[in-house]
Amino acid sequence: MALTQVPESKFAYVVVVSRRARQLMIGGRPLVDNPKSRKNTRIAEEELLQGLLEYELPKVTEGAEGRDGKRHK
């Protein structure tokens, strides 16, 4: 299921914006008509805040968390 709302996690927010910024750097076209900035990261952030980007968050399995509640590799 693809999401279009802003992620609650700051880490997920940064990952989504950075991946979109990379797409813009290699020639992707902005999804906003008149971006407020010429910087790729700002354009990507603007697209995310307007709900124009679709992304999927990975599912966390039960075994990925230890006894202390933290995820371990």
C-alpha positions as CSV (number, residue, x, y, z in Angstrom):
1,M,0.0,0.0,0.0
2,A,1.5,3.3,-1.1
3,L,1.3,6.3,1.3
4,T,1.1,9.9,0.3
5,Q,0.9,11.6,3.7
6,V,4.0,12.9,5.5
7,P,5.8,10.2,7.6
8,E,5.6,10.5,11.3
9,S,9.2,9.4,11.8
10,K,11.8,12.1,11.1
11,F,14.1,9.4,9.7
12,A,11.5,8.2,7.2
13,Y,10.8,11.9,6.3
14,V,14.5,12.4,5.5
15,V,14.8,9.1,3.5
16,V,11.8,9.9,1.3
17,V,12.9,13.5,0.6
18,S,16.5,12.4,-0.1
19,R,15.5,9.6,-2.5
20,R,13.2,12.0,-4.4
21,A,16.0,14.7,-4.5
22,R,18.3,12.1,-6.1
23,Q,15.7,11.5,-8.8
24,L,15.5,15.2,-9.4
25,M,19.3,15.4,-9.6
26,I,19.5,12.8,-12.4
27,G,16.8,14.6,-14.5
28,G,13.4,13.9,-13.0
29,R,10.8,16.6,-13.5
30,P,9.4,18.4,-10.5
31,L,5.8,17.4,-9.6
32,V,5.0,21.0,-8.5
33,D,4.2,23.6,-11.1
34,N,6.1,26.5,-9.6
35,P,8.7,25.4,-7.0
36,K,9.6,27.9,-4.4
37,S,13.2,27.0,-4.6
38,R,15.7,25.7,-7.3
39,K,17.3,23.3,-4.9
40,N,16.4,19.6,-5.4
41,T,16.0,18.9,-1.7
42,R,13.6,21.8,-1.2
43,I,11.6,20.8,-4.3
44,A,11.4,17.2,-3.0
45,E,10.3,18.5,0.5
46,E,7.7,20.7,-1.1
47,E,6.3,17.7,-3.1
48,L,6.1,15.6,0.0
49,L,4.3,18.2,2.1
50,Q,1.8,18.7,-0.7
51,G,1.1,14.9,-0.8
52,L,2.4,14.4,-4.3
53,L,4.9,11.6,-3.5
54,E,4.0,8.0,-3.0
55,Y,6.2,5.7,-0.8
56,E,6.1,2.5,1.1
57,L,7.5,1.9,4.6
58,P,9.1,-1.5,5.2
59,K,7.2,-3.8,7.5
60,V,8.9,-4.6,10.9
61,T,8.9,-8.3,11.7
62,E,8.4,-9.4,15.3
63,G,11.8,-11.0,15.5
64,A,13.6,-7.7,14.5
65,E,13.2,-6.3,18.0
66,G,15.2,-7.5,21.0
67,R,14.1,-7.8,24.6
68,D,15.0,-4.2,25.2
69,G,12.5,-3.0,22.5
70,K,15.3,-1.9,20.2
71,R,15.8,-3.2,16.7
72,H,19.0,-5.1,16.1
73,K,20.7,-6.4,12.9
